[in-house]
């Protein structure tokens, strides 16, 4: 089955090592999305970037671990995205959130 709808894409930019209540922040955000029944959340790991502090974060050959930039992408209906933004804001403390309107195409198997 194919269902097409307008929705929103929420992107949350955080540092790889950022924490929320003892958990990695990006993992905590995904868990909140799952608990709320959001359509989907994906974590993307950047190879280089910088944020408000203007400090470059990048992967290097000699580094075993790095504080790389992470992006959590969350797609769902306009209402569900609007409802989760305040909770995500509290979780990240400081960072960047972007929201854009998207056309969602959901494909499911007919049962």
Number of C-alpha atoms within 10 A of each C-alpha: 8 9 9 10 11 12 19 20 20 24 20 22 22 24 23 20 15 15 16 15 8 8 12 14 22 25 15 17 24 19 13 15 20 13 9 12 11 17 13 12 20 12 17 13 13 16 14 14 15 15 15 8 7 8 9 12 18 15 16 11 5 6 8 7 10 14 17 19 23 23 20 20 20 22 23 21 18 17 10 17 19 13 12 17 15 10 11 17 14 10 17 20 9 12 14 14 17 10 17 11 13 16 11 16 12 11 10 9 6 6 4
